[in-house]
Amino acid sequence: MPVNTDSSFVDDMVANVALQFLDRVARSPRAEAFRTVEGDGWVPVTWAEAGAQVSRLAAGLLSLSLQPEQRVGIASGTRYEWILADLAVMCAAGATTTVYPSTNAEDTAYILSDSECRVVFAEDDEQIAKLKDNKSELPHLTKVVTFDGTTDGDWVIGLDDLAALGDTYLAEHPHVIEETAQKIGPDQLATLIYTSGTTGRPKGVRLRHRSWVYEGSAIAAQNILSEDDLEFRWLPMAHSFGKVLLSTQLAIGYSAAIDGRVEKIVDNLGVVKPTFMGAAPRIFEKAHARIVTMQAAEGGAKEAIFKQAFKVGLAVDRAKRDGRSPGLLLNAQHAVFDRLVFAKVRERFGGRVRFFISGAAALNQEIAEWFHAAGILILEGYGLTESSAGSFVNLPDSYKMGTVGHIFPGSEVRLGDGDEIQIKGPGVMDGYHNLPEETEKSLTDDGWLRTGDKGEVDADGFLRITGRIKELFKTSGGKYIAPPAIESKFKAICPYASQFVVFGNERNFVVALITLDPDALADWAKEHAVSGDYAEIVKSDACQKMVAGYVDELNGRLNRWETIKKWQLLDHDLSVESGELTPSMKVKRNVVEDNYASVIDGFYS
């Protein structure tokens, strides 16, 4: 199928997210909009019901004297109430500031203070405590609205309390929501999302209403989804990827089942049986590792069948993608293995998935091919918070493994100095909040966003990310190294890996710090009769030998100058709480390097 490059839809877009939502409610009032978790079951919500809830909350915000573009924070995990709150802010002409629930109290206070939030939706008592403990740093904050936390009837009120305020306001101003929505301009501030901050303080990215309307409209224009689709959404709504999915849902009108509990993803997929889902690569890495290690534990004939199935599946898949016929024998073997193995893999994800969309970080090509061999298509996309997250995506009928697809219709791409990817289009930010110098560094005079990523565009227009300019380093021998490429290869090889962090800038060889996934490691320890906690297990000779084998396998796939000469297993996994990961699970490389400077220096002693 030819890629849609028609950008005429941009001229026909509604002016803002509020009108986009109200239009969807008017067009699909009785259709299912969301599924929410109640107890052990799922409860459907129609667009009309969601519209009524949002209107009450938006009116409640207006009753608190919220003015256009004034910020409202949401400090919560992904849940239906998050979406209600965000849409209410949009319909009240405010601007949402997102905060991950895992963000520490200091950074939470900084984000809400820097953005001058007037109201904050706080999920529970844990989030409320962060606000109370830093109240003196939040002079603009007049009201906290909690989903599940303890109210005080004054500074902290409940969601029902806000809705009740809205009912009173609507009785006096019955058309206020529609009137407010009509006044919101396309360039009005809609969202202030603070980047994860792998270095330094988080920066507030200013995104307009037209940016979000464009994101949903651009995906709708590519005809890969319809009203009949069902999304399972667990992704952090505090992340711009989550916001893209919401914008797309408003543009197309499909239903989304919402539950942000990561530990429930597999169980939920089996019950919800979605047709698509967005996810970060770590989810696919963990699923791949879990399936592989479970089969290895079975041993014997079952493991042999499993391995042969994927050997055949990969051969058939590669032949088809190369435009070759696999041949009668391979096709016959594939049909048998599809019944015995691949169908069971697909069933783990609900059995109805047409495709997954992977974003937020680079997806390892080997893992993508492994899933594809089982009949599960993962479409990789690419974008930055600064470009409203979605800028490129592969399509179900037009994709290339190892690339992030084509630029969205209505946007442009070019390669700048050093093959830096630069993007221009409606999704590009206004700039960084209160940081004019940083804005000037990131945006050219003619409106192109400097992404900081290196890339190449092939003859068919597919973009391949080749590295992160700031993460590239040069060894003392003059060889350039791209750490993310090496790190993702290890995760594809080692099913027990959690993090693999590569160093070697201006050194004479490359080294790595390694952590293992605690759940996968616990299973491995049981199978190999290794006792103790995480720290004790990783120190065991058996575990060290196991990891050494995977490092050797990795080195066999690398150029000589890229090979890992020395490495160490850390006695804990990296975490958001330790400050070594961002809330979106990206490694803070500089923090890890500082924390383990003595270990890294020791490699070169």
C-alpha positions as CSV (number, residue, x, y, z in Angstrom):
1,M,0.0,0.0,0.0
2,P,1.5,3.4,-0.9
3,V,2.2,5.7,2.0
4,N,-0.3,8.5,2.5
5,T,1.5,11.9,2.0
6,D,-1.6,13.9,1.6
7,S,-1.5,16.7,4.2
8,S,-4.7,18.4,3.2
9,F,-6.3,17.2,6.4
10,V,-4.2,19.8,8.3
11,D,-6.3,22.6,6.9
12,D,-9.5,20.9,8.0
13,M,-8.5,20.2,11.6
14,V,-10.7,21.5,14.4
15,A,-9.0,24.3,16.4
16,N,-8.4,22.6,19.7
17,V,-8.6,19.4,21.8
18,A,-11.7,20.6,23.5
19,L,-13.7,20.8,20.3
20,Q,-12.1,17.5,19.1
21,F,-13.5,15.8,22.2
22,L,-16.9,17.5,22.1
23,D,-17.2,16.6,18.4
24,R,-16.4,13.0,19.2
25,V,-19.1,12.9,21.9
26,A,-21.6,14.4,19.5
27,R,-20.8,12.0,16.7
28,S,-20.6,8.8,18.8
29,P,-22.7,9.3,21.9
30,R,-23.8,5.7,22.4
31,A,-20.6,4.0,21.3
32,E,-18.2,2.7,23.9
33,A,-15.4,5.1,24.6
34,F,-13.5,3.5,27.5
35,R,-13.4,0.5,29.7
36,T,-12.5,1.0,33.3
37,V,-11.5,-1.4,36.1
38,E,-13.9,-1.9,38.9
39,G,-13.0,-4.7,41.3
40,D,-12.1,-7.7,39.2
41,G,-14.1,-6.7,36.2
42,W,-14.3,-4.1,33.4
43,V,-17.1,-1.5,33.1
44,P,-17.9,0.2,29.7
45,V,-18.3,4.0,29.4
46,T,-19.9,5.6,26.4
47,W,-18.8,8.8,24.8
48,A,-21.9,10.5,26.1
49,E,-21.2,9.4,29.7
50,A,-17.6,10.5,29.4
51,G,-18.7,13.8,28.0
52,A,-21.0,14.4,30.9
53,Q,-18.3,13.6,33.4
54,V,-15.7,15.8,31.7
55,S,-18.2,18.7,31.5
56,R,-18.9,18.6,35.2
57,L,-15.2,18.5,36.1
58,A,-14.3,21.3,33.5
59,A,-17.1,23.5,35.0
60,G,-15.7,22.7,38.4
61,L,-12.3,24.1,37.3
62,L,-13.9,27.2,35.9
63,S,-15.7,27.7,39.2
64,L,-12.2,27.8,40.8
65,S,-11.5,30.8,38.5
66,L,-9.1,28.9,36.2
67,Q,-8.0,31.2,33.4
68,P,-7.0,30.3,29.8
69,E,-3.5,28.6,29.7
70,Q,-3.2,28.5,33.5
71,R,-1.6,25.2,34.4
72,V,-3.3,22.3,36.1
73,G,-1.0,19.4,37.3
74,I,-1.9,15.7,37.2
75,A,0.3,13.6,39.5
76,S,-1.1,10.1,39.0
77,G,-0.5,6.8,37.3
78,T,-2.5,5.9,34.2
79,R,-6.2,5.4,35.0
80,Y,-9.6,6.5,33.7
81,E,-9.7,9.5,36.1
82,W,-6.4,10.7,34.6
83,I,-8.0,11.0,31.2
84,L,-11.1,12.7,32.7
85,A,-8.9,15.2,34.4
86,D,-6.9,16.0,31.3
87,L,-9.9,16.4,29.1
88,A,-11.5,18.6,31.7
89,V,-8.5,20.9,31.7
90,M,-8.7,21.0,27.9
91,C,-12.4,21.9,28.0
92,A,-11.8,24.6,30.6
93,A,-9.1,26.2,28.4
94,G,-6.3,25.4,30.9
95,A,-3.0,23.6,30.2
96,T,-2.1,20.2,31.7
97,T,1.2,19.7,33.4
98,T,2.0,16.0,33.8
99,V,3.9,14.4,36.7
100,Y,4.8,10.8,37.0
101,P,3.7,9.2,40.3
102,S,7.2,7.9,40.7
103,T,8.7,11.4,40.5
104,N,10.4,12.2,43.8
105,A,9.0,15.0,46.0
106,E,11.8,17.5,45.1
107,D,11.3,17.1,41.3
108,T,7.5,17.1,41.8
109,A,7.7,20.4,43.6
110,Y,10.1,21.9,41.0
111,I,7.8,20.9,38.1
112,L,4.7,22.2,39.7
113,S,6.4,25.4,40.9
114,D,8.1,26.1,37.5
115,S,4.8,25.6,35.7
116,E,2.9,27.7,38.3
117,C,0.2,25.2,38.7
118,R,-3.0,26.6,40.2
119,V,-4.7,23.2,40.7
120,V,-3.3,19.7,41.0
121,F,-5.1,16.4,40.5
122,A,-3.3,14.0,43.0
123,E,-3.9,10.3,42.8
124,D,-3.6,9.3,46.4
125,D,-2.1,10.2,49.8
126,E,1.4,9.5,48.6
127,Q,1.1,12.2,46.0
128,I,-0.8,14.6,48.4
129,A,2.1,14.2,50.9
130,K,4.6,15.5,48.2
131,L,2.5,18.6,47.9
132,K,1.9,19.2,51.6
133,D,5.6,18.7,52.4
134,N,6.5,21.3,49.8
135,K,3.6,23.7,50.1
136,S,5.8,26.7,50.8
137,E,7.4,26.2,47.3
138,L,4.0,26.1,45.6
139,P,2.6,29.7,46.1
140,H,0.3,29.4,43.0
141,L,-1.3,26.2,44.1
142,T,-4.8,26.9,45.4
143,K,-6.5,23.5,45.3
144,V,-5.7,19.8,45.3
145,V,-8.2,17.4,43.8
146,T,-7.6,13.8,44.8
147,F,-8.8,10.6,43.1
148,D,-8.3,8.2,46.1
149,G,-6.6,10.2,48.8
150,T,-7.8,11.8,52.0
151,T,-9.6,15.1,51.7
152,D,-9.7,17.9,54.2
153,G,-12.7,19.8,52.9
154,D,-10.5,22.8,52.1
155,W,-7.2,22.6,50.3
156,V,-7.7,19.0,49.4
157,I,-11.0,18.0,47.9
158,G,-12.3,14.8,46.1
159,L,-13.2,14.3,42.4
160,D,-16.8,14.2,43.4
161,D,-16.5,17.5,45.2
162,L,-15.1,19.1,42.1
163,A,-17.9,17.6,40.0
164,A,-20.4,19.0,42.6
165,L,-18.9,22.5,42.2
166,G,-19.3,22.0,38.4
167,D,-22.9,21.1,38.7
168,T,-23.6,24.4,40.5
169,Y,-21.6,26.4,38.0
170,L,-23.4,24.7,35.0
171,A,-26.7,25.5,36.6
172,E,-25.8,29.2,36.4
173,H,-23.8,28.9,33.1
174,P,-25.4,26.0,31.1
175,H,-23.5,26.6,27.9
176,V,-20.1,27.5,29.4
177,I,-18.2,24.4,28.2
178,E,-19.2,24.9,24.5
179,E,-18.6,28.6,24.7
180,T,-15.2,28.2,26.4
181,A,-14.1,25.6,23.8
182,Q,-15.0,27.9,20.9
183,K,-12.7,30.6,22.2
184,I,-9.6,28.4,22.4
185,G,-7.2,29.2,19.6
186,P,-5.1,26.5,17.9
187,D,-1.8,28.0,19.1
188,Q,-3.0,28.2,22.7
189,L,-0.9,26.3,25.2
190,A,-2.4,22.8,25.9
191,T,0.3,20.9,27.7
192,L,3.5,21.5,29.6
193,I,5.3,18.2,29.7
194,Y,8.6,18.1,31.5
195,T,11.3,16.0,29.8
196,S,12.6,13.1,31.9
197,G,15.9,14.8,32.4
198,T,18.7,12.3,31.7
199,T,20.9,15.2,32.4
200,G,20.1,18.2,34.6
201,R,16.8,19.6,35.7
202,P,13.6,18.6,33.7
203,K,12.7,21.0,31.0
204,G,9.1,22.0,30.4
205,V,8.1,21.4,26.8
206,R,5.3,23.8,25.6
207,L,2.9,22.0,23.2
208,R,-0.1,23.7,21.6
209,H,-3.7,22.5,21.0
210,R,-3.0,22.2,17.3
211,S,-0.1,19.9,18.1
212,W,-2.3,17.3,19.7
213,V,-5.1,17.7,17.2
214,Y,-2.6,17.1,14.5
215,E,-1.1,14.0,16.1
216,G,-4.5,12.3,16.1
217,S,-5.5,13.6,12.7
218,A,-2.2,12.5,11.1
219,I,-2.6,8.9,12.4
220,A,-6.3,8.9,11.3
221,A,-5.3,10.0,7.8
222,Q,-3.1,6.9,7.4
223,N,-6.1,4.6,7.8
224,I,-4.5,2.0,10.1
225,L,-7.2,2.2,12.7
226,S,-11.0,2.4,12.8
227,E,-13.9,2.7,15.2
228,D,-14.0,-1.1,15.4
229,D,-10.5,-1.3,17.1
230,L,-10.0,-1.8,20.8
231,E,-6.9,-0.4,22.4
232,F,-5.4,-1.6,25.7
233,R,-3.7,1.4,27.3
234,W,-1.3,1.0,30.2
235,L,1.4,3.5,29.0
236,P,2.1,6.4,31.4
237,M,-0.3,9.2,30.4
238,A,2.3,11.5,31.9
239,H,4.4,10.6,28.8
240,S,3.8,12.3,25.5
241,F,3.3,8.8,23.9
242,G,0.2,8.3,26.1
243,K,-1.1,11.7,25.0
244,V,-0.7,10.7,21.3
245,L,-2.9,7.7,21.9
246,L,-5.6,9.8,23.5
247,S,-5.5,12.3,20.6
248,T,-5.7,9.4,18.1
249,Q,-8.7,7.9,20.0
250,L,-10.5,11.2,19.8
251,A,-9.8,11.5,16.1
252,I,-11.0,8.0,15.2
253,G,-13.5,7.0,17.9
254,Y,-12.3,3.5,19.0
255,S,-12.6,2.3,22.6
256,A,-9.7,2.1,25.0
257,A,-9.5,-0.2,28.1
258,I,-7.5,1.7,30.7
259,D,-5.3,0.2,33.4
260,G,-1.8,1.5,34.2
261,R,-0.7,-1.3,36.5
262,V,2.3,-2.8,34.7
263,E,2.1,-6.1,36.6
264,K,-1.4,-6.6,35.2
265,I,-0.5,-6.1,31.5
266,V,-0.4,-9.8,30.6
267,D,-3.5,-10.7,32.6
268,N,-5.4,-7.7,31.1
269,L,-4.5,-8.6,27.6
270,G,-6.0,-12.0,28.0
271,V,-9.3,-10.6,29.2
272,V,-9.6,-7.4,27.1
273,K,-8.3,-9.1,23.9
274,P,-7.3,-5.7,22.2
275,T,-6.6,-5.3,18.6
276,F,-3.7,-3.0,19.2
277,M,-1.5,-1.5,22.0
278,G,1.2,1.0,22.3
279,A,4.2,0.1,24.4
280,A,7.8,0.9,25.2
281,P,10.5,-1.6,24.1
282,R,11.1,-2.8,27.7
283,I,7.7,-4.5,27.6
284,F,8.6,-6.5,24.5
285,E,12.0,-7.3,25.9
286,K,10.5,-8.7,29.1
287,A,7.8,-10.6,27.3
288,H,10.4,-12.1,24.9
289,A,12.6,-13.1,27.9
290,R,9.7,-14.6,29.8
291,I,8.6,-16.8,27.0
292,V,12.1,-17.9,26.1
293,T,13.0,-18.7,29.7
294,M,9.8,-20.6,30.4
295,Q,10.4,-22.8,27.4
296,A,14.0,-23.4,28.5
297,A,12.7,-24.5,31.8
298,E,10.5,-27.0,30.2
299,G,13.5,-28.6,28.6
300,G,13.5,-31.8,26.5
301,A,11.2,-32.2,23.5
302,K,9.1,-29.1,24.2
303,E,12.2,-26.8,24.2
304,A,13.5,-28.5,21.1
305,I,10.2,-27.9,19.3
306,F,10.1,-24.3,20.4
307,K,13.6,-23.6,19.1
308,Q,13.0,-25.3,15.8
309,A,9.7,-23.4,15.4
310,F,11.4,-20.1,15.7
311,K,14.2,-21.2,13.4
312,V,11.6,-22.1,10.8
313,G,9.5,-19.0,11.5
314,L,12.4,-16.6,11.1
315,A,13.5,-18.3,7.9
316,V,10.0,-18.0,6.4
317,D,9.5,-14.5,7.6
318,R,12.8,-13.2,6.2
319,A,12.1,-14.9,2.9
320,K,8.7,-13.2,2.6
321,R,10.1,-9.8,3.6
322,D,12.8,-10.2,0.9
323,G,10.2,-11.0,-1.7
324,R,11.2,-14.7,-2.0
325,S,9.1,-17.8,-1.7
326,P,10.0,-19.9,1.4
327,G,9.3,-23.1,-0.5
328,L,6.9,-26.0,0.0
329,L,8.9,-27.7,2.8
330,L,9.3,-24.6,4.9
331,N,5.7,-23.5,4.4
332,A,4.5,-27.0,5.5
333,Q,6.7,-26.9,8.6
334,H,5.6,-23.4,9.4
335,A,1.9,-24.4,9.3
336,V,2.6,-27.1,11.9
337,F,4.6,-24.9,14.2
338,D,2.0,-22.1,13.9
339,R,-0.5,-24.5,15.5
340,L,1.9,-25.9,18.0
341,V,3.8,-22.8,19.1
342,F,3.0,-19.5,17.5
343,A,-0.7,-19.6,18.2
344,K,0.1,-20.0,21.9
345,V,2.4,-17.0,21.8
346,R,-0.3,-14.9,20.2
347,E,-2.8,-16.1,22.7
348,R,-0.7,-14.7,25.5
349,F,-1.5,-11.2,24.1
350,G,-5.2,-11.9,23.8
351,G,-5.2,-13.5,20.3
352,R,-6.7,-10.5,18.5
353,V,-3.8,-8.1,18.2
354,R,-3.3,-6.7,14.7
355,F,-0.2,-4.9,15.7
356,F,1.7,-3.2,18.5
357,I,3.2,0.2,18.3
358,S,6.6,0.6,19.9
359,G,7.9,4.0,20.9
360,A,9.7,6.0,23.6
361,A,13.1,4.2,22.9
362,A,14.8,2.1,20.3
363,L,13.4,-1.4,19.7
364,N,15.9,-4.1,19.1
365,Q,15.5,-5.4,15.5
366,E,16.1,-9.0,16.6
367,I,13.3,-8.9,19.1
368,A,11.0,-7.3,16.5
369,E,11.8,-10.1,14.1
370,W,11.3,-12.8,16.7
371,F,7.8,-11.5,17.4
372,H,7.1,-11.2,13.7
373,A,8.1,-14.8,13.2
374,A,5.3,-15.7,15.6
375,G,2.8,-13.6,13.7
376,I,2.9,-10.5,15.9
377,L,3.7,-7.3,14.2
378,I,5.4,-4.5,16.1
379,L,5.4,-1.2,14.3
380,E,8.2,1.0,15.5
381,G,7.7,4.7,15.6
382,Y,9.8,7.7,16.6
383,G,9.5,11.2,18.0
384,L,10.4,13.4,20.9
385,T,8.4,15.1,23.6
386,E,9.5,18.2,21.7
387,S,7.6,17.0,18.6
388,S,4.5,15.8,20.5
389,A,6.0,12.3,20.5
390,G,4.7,11.0,17.1
391,S,6.7,12.0,14.0
392,F,7.4,8.8,12.3
393,V,5.8,5.4,12.2
394,N,5.8,2.1,10.3
395,L,2.4,1.0,8.9
396,P,0.9,-2.5,8.7
397,D,1.2,-2.6,5.0
398,S,4.4,-0.5,4.7
399,Y,7.1,-1.3,7.2
400,K,10.8,-2.1,7.4
401,M,12.3,-3.8,10.4
402,G,15.0,-1.7,12.0
403,T,13.5,1.6,10.8
404,V,11.0,3.9,12.4
405,G,9.0,4.3,9.2
406,H,8.0,7.4,7.3
407,I,7.4,11.0,8.5
408,F,3.8,11.8,9.4
409,P,1.9,13.4,6.5
410,G,1.9,17.2,7.1
411,S,5.5,17.2,8.6
412,E,8.9,17.3,7.0
413,V,12.3,15.8,7.8
414,R,15.8,16.7,6.9
415,L,19.3,15.7,7.9
416,G,21.5,18.5,9.3
417,D,25.1,18.6,10.3
418,G,26.5,15.3,11.3
419,D,23.3,13.6,9.9
420,E,21.3,15.0,12.7
421,I,17.6,14.3,12.2
422,Q,15.6,17.6,12.1
423,I,11.8,17.8,12.0
424,K,9.4,20.5,11.0
425,G,5.6,20.4,11.3
426,P,2.5,21.1,13.4
427,G,3.7,18.8,16.2
428,V,6.9,20.8,17.0
429,M,6.9,22.6,20.3
430,D,6.7,26.3,20.9
431,G,9.8,26.0,23.0
432,Y,11.0,25.3,26.5
433,H,9.1,27.0,29.4
434,N,11.1,29.9,30.8
435,L,14.3,28.7,29.0
436,P,14.9,30.9,26.0
437,E,18.5,29.9,25.6
438,E,17.6,26.2,25.5
439,T,14.9,26.9,23.1
440,E,17.3,28.7,20.8
441,K,19.6,25.7,20.8
442,S,16.8,23.3,19.9
443,L,14.9,25.2,17.3
444,T,16.4,26.8,14.1
445,D,15.4,30.2,13.0
446,D,13.1,28.7,10.4
447,G,11.3,26.4,12.8
448,W,13.1,23.0,12.5
449,L,13.6,21.0,15.6
450,R,17.1,19.7,16.2
451,T,16.5,16.2,17.7
452,G,20.0,15.4,18.7
453,D,19.6,12.0,17.0
454,K,21.7,10.7,14.0
455,G,19.9,9.0,11.2
456,E,19.6,8.1,7.6
457,V,16.7,8.1,5.2
458,D,16.7,5.3,2.6
459,A,15.5,5.5,-1.0
460,D,12.0,4.5,0.0
461,G,11.7,7.2,2.7
462,F,12.2,5.0,5.7
463,L,14.2,6.6,8.6
464,R,16.7,4.6,10.5
465,I,18.1,5.9,13.8
466,T,21.9,5.4,13.8
467,G,22.7,6.9,17.2
468,R,22.3,9.6,19.7
469,I,24.8,12.4,19.0
470,K,25.4,13.2,22.7
471,E,25.7,9.5,23.6
472,L,28.3,8.7,20.9
473,F,31.8,8.5,22.3
474,K,35.3,8.0,20.9
475,T,37.8,5.6,22.2
476,S,41.4,6.7,22.7
477,G,42.1,4.7,19.5
478,G,39.8,7.0,17.6
479,K,36.9,4.6,17.0
480,Y,33.4,6.0,17.5
481,I,31.0,3.9,19.6
482,A,27.2,4.1,19.8
483,P,26.3,2.6,23.2
484,P,22.5,2.2,22.7
485,A,23.2,-0.2,19.7
486,I,25.4,-2.4,21.8
487,E,23.1,-2.3,24.8
488,S,20.0,-3.3,22.9
489,K,21.9,-6.2,21.3
490,F,22.7,-7.6,24.7
491,K,19.1,-7.4,25.9
492,A,18.0,-9.3,22.8
493,I,20.6,-12.0,23.5
494,C,20.3,-12.3,27.3
495,P,16.7,-13.1,28.5
496,Y,17.7,-12.2,32.1
497,A,19.0,-8.7,31.3
498,S,17.5,-5.6,32.8
499,Q,20.2,-2.9,32.0
500,F,23.5,-3.0,30.1
501,V,25.3,0.3,30.3
502,V,28.3,0.8,28.1
503,F,31.3,3.2,28.8
504,G,34.6,3.9,27.2
505,N,34.9,7.5,26.3
506,E,38.5,8.4,25.5
507,R,39.6,5.1,27.0
508,N,41.4,2.3,25.2
509,F,38.6,-0.3,25.4
510,V,34.9,-0.6,26.1
511,V,33.4,-1.8,29.4
512,A,29.9,-2.4,30.8
513,L,27.9,-2.4,34.0
514,I,25.1,-5.0,34.0
515,T,21.9,-5.5,36.0
516,L,19.5,-8.4,35.7
517,D,15.7,-8.5,35.9
518,P,14.8,-9.5,39.5
519,D,11.8,-11.6,38.5
520,A,13.7,-13.5,35.7
521,L,16.7,-13.9,38.0
522,A,14.6,-15.4,40.8
523,D,13.2,-18.0,38.3
524,W,16.8,-18.7,37.1
525,A,18.0,-19.2,40.6
526,K,15.3,-21.7,41.5
527,E,16.1,-23.7,38.4
528,H,19.8,-23.7,39.1
529,A,19.6,-24.3,42.9
530,V,21.2,-20.9,43.7
531,S,19.9,-19.4,47.0
532,G,19.9,-16.0,48.5
533,D,18.7,-12.5,47.6
534,Y,19.4,-10.6,44.4
535,A,22.9,-9.4,45.6
536,E,23.9,-12.9,46.7
537,I,22.6,-14.6,43.5
538,V,24.5,-12.2,41.2
539,K,27.8,-12.9,43.1
540,S,27.4,-16.6,42.7
541,D,29.8,-18.4,40.3
542,A,26.9,-19.9,38.4
543,C,25.4,-16.5,37.7
544,Q,28.7,-14.9,36.8
545,K,29.4,-17.8,34.4
546,M,25.9,-17.5,32.9
547,V,26.3,-13.8,32.2
548,A,29.9,-14.3,30.9
549,G,28.5,-16.6,28.3
550,Y,26.0,-14.0,27.0
551,V,28.7,-11.3,27.0
552,D,30.9,-13.6,24.9
553,E,28.0,-14.2,22.5
554,L,27.5,-10.4,22.3
555,N,31.2,-9.8,21.5
556,G,31.0,-12.3,18.7
557,R,28.5,-10.0,17.0
558,L,30.4,-6.8,17.5
559,N,33.3,-5.1,15.7
560,R,36.6,-5.7,17.4
561,W,36.8,-2.1,18.8
562,E,33.2,-2.4,20.2
563,T,33.7,-5.6,22.2
564,I,33.2,-5.5,26.0
565,K,36.6,-6.2,27.5
566,K,35.5,-5.9,31.2
567,W,32.2,-5.9,32.9
568,Q,30.6,-6.1,36.4
569,L,27.2,-7.2,37.6
570,L,25.8,-4.7,40.0
571,D,24.3,-5.8,43.3
572,H,20.9,-4.1,42.5
573,D,18.8,-3.3,39.5
574,L,18.7,0.3,38.4
575,S,15.5,2.1,39.5
576,V,13.6,5.4,39.4
577,E,13.8,5.6,43.1
578,S,17.6,5.4,43.1
579,G,17.7,8.2,40.6
580,E,19.5,6.1,38.0
581,L,16.4,5.8,35.7
582,T,14.1,8.5,34.5
583,P,10.3,8.0,35.2
584,S,10.0,6.8,31.6
585,M,12.6,4.1,32.4
586,K,15.5,5.6,30.5
587,V,19.0,5.2,32.0
588,K,20.5,8.4,33.4
589,R,23.9,7.5,32.0
590,N,25.7,10.4,33.7
591,V,24.2,9.5,37.1
592,V,25.2,5.8,36.7
593,E,28.7,6.9,35.6
594,D,29.1,9.1,38.6
595,N,27.7,6.5,41.0
596,Y,30.1,3.8,39.8
597,A,33.1,6.0,38.9
598,S,35.4,3.9,41.1
599,V,34.2,0.7,39.5
600,I,34.6,2.1,36.0
601,D,38.1,3.5,36.8
602,G,39.0,0.1,38.2
603,F,38.4,-1.5,34.9
604,Y,41.3,0.5,33.5
605,S,43.7,0.2,36.5
